[in-house]
Amino acid sequence: MQSREEIIDRLQQADTPSIRLFTLTRLKDLPAGHALVKQEQEQVANQEPALSILKEQHPEGYWVWDRSHYTPKFKATHWSMQLLTELGLDGNHPAMQQGAVYMRKRMKKHLQEQLQNDERGWICFWGNFAKYQMHCGAFEDATVQETIALQVREIERDSICDWNYNLPCAWGVIRAMWGLAAISNEKRTSQVQHAIQHGLEFLLERYSLVKADYPYQQKINRCWFSLNFPLFYNTDILFTLRVLDELHALDHPAARQALDWLQSKQTKNGMWRGASPARSRTWAFTAGKDTVDDWATLHTLSVLH
C-alpha cells in the first residue's frame, strides 16, 4: 500500500490543476500567496476541465440558456457556478463575477417572497447559492444577507422538506451549513452561531452519520455511503465531514466515528474509491488520466488530515 506521502505526491502531479491546487493548500498547508499555489490557481482557469466550462458561458453571465438557471441539471447556471467553485476557480475571475451577479439578480425577488411569506423549502439550493456567492466576495450584498437569514431560519426548523415527506431533511441542513461555513468567524452573528450549533446538534447528537438514521421514508439513499464527487443538492458522509471540517467540528465524538468509517474504506493501493452519480449530466471535472478516485482520495485525506 502506498504511504500517505506517496499518495500526496501522486495527487500533486495530477493532470487536473484543481487537484494539484487543493493538494498544495489542503494537504501540504501552503498559503494562498505561495508561488506554487498562485501558479496552480492560474492554471485552473487556463486548463481543463474548467476551461471548457468557461467557454460555454454566455456573455450575459449564464450557461446553457436564459430561461432557466436550474435546468438542465447539472449544467445550467446554478450548477455551473457550484461546480466551478468546487474546482477552485478564483472567485474574482470575471466569469465567476458575471455568474454571481446574474444569479443574484435572478433570485432576488423569489428569495424575498420566500422570506416574506414564511415559505419553507429549497434550502439545499440556497446553501449552495450562498457558498458560491461568498466565494465570489459577495458577503455584504443584500441578497446574500437575506439568503443567510433564510438559512438560519430553516436550520433552526430542522429544514422540513416537502421532498422528504414533510420531514426534517439532513441534506437540507448540511447544505445550509455548507453555506454558513463560508462566513468567516469574525463575521458570524450570534444568530448564525446559534444556527450552526443547532445544525451540529441535529447532525451529530440527535442522529448518526454512520447509521444515517435521519428522518426518512422508504429507504436510505445509497449515495450516502459512497464517496461522491461532484455532489450538487445531495450529500454523503464524506461531504458532511468536509462541512464539519470547515466548521472546526471534526473533534466531536460522532464525527470521529465517521472518520474511522472513512479510514476503513481505503483500498489496497492506498486510494479511496469514488463515485459520481451526476457524471453523465454535468460538465467534465477531471483532466487527462485523473478519475473520480483522485477527487475522493483528495477530499478524504483533507478531512483525515
Disulfide bonds with the S-S distance in Angstrom:
none
